[in-house]
Amino acid sequence: MSLKYLLVEDAPPVAIITLNRPDQLNALSTGLMEELTAELERQASRPEVRAIVIKGAGRAFSAGHDLKEMLDKTLDEERELFALCNKLMAKVQSVPVPVIAAPHGIATAAGCQLVATCDLAIASDDCRFATSGVKYGLFCSTPGVAVARNLSRKHSLEMLLTGRFIDAVTAERWGLINRAVPREQLDAEVMALVKELAQLSRYALQIGKEGFYEQVESKQTDAYALMAEAISCNAVAPDGREGMTAFVEKRKPMWSS
């Protein structure tokens, strides 16, 4: 399939998707979001793919939405644009494999939202993050949804209300990313994480990721009910049986998925 706004490296057990609008700092245009949504679905459907990495070409991860594209839209057209963005973010969290953001340079507005939405994130230590829309009269309302689900309320509002940049060390401390590493070590750190995930049962990761996002917004009693059902199904599934048997027999498990 020909892609205009993405580069894809097919390297099982990982698929590496690179946002490829470097002259626009990988702004999330309509075309890019459509391609990324479809590519996430395509890659996650391949059994040999155990994780997906999202990177940015050039100097940045992503500067957010393409403001030039937004300028002359009607209200209904703006609604369509953000519905597409919502679809993309939902796809990141609904595909059955872990999605890892590997940002460098800057990740601002919807670019910051994409980092926050990914299941895991390892950033270069020179990366900076911001929900900067408020500085341009366009409050980062949709990025705030993802940011508020990763950071505390006070830290989220500090980012959203001021639009100030935070550095990678602060992003790690506040919970926006898992960790920051030197730029020259970023690829190696990400691939080490992929290798670790690839050793695990694909089925267990799928059921775990799906259940995590379903329960995390639920009341505690509802969350326990959801996850009790999930772990019960997991326990009688082939990989669950194999994992428990391997533990008892003190051997390495042989996953079916």
Secondary structure by P-SEA (a helix, b strand, c coil): cccccccccccccbbbbbbccccccccccaaaaaaaaaaaaaaaacccccbbbbbbccccccccccccccccccaaaaaaaaaaaaaaaaaaaaccbbbbbbccccccaaaaaaaaaccbbbbcccbbbccccccccccaaaaaaaaaacccaaaaaaaaaccccccaaaaaaaccccccccccaaaaaaaaaaaaaaaccaaaaaaaaaaaaacccccaaaaaaaaaaaaaaaaacaaaaaaaaaaaacccccccc
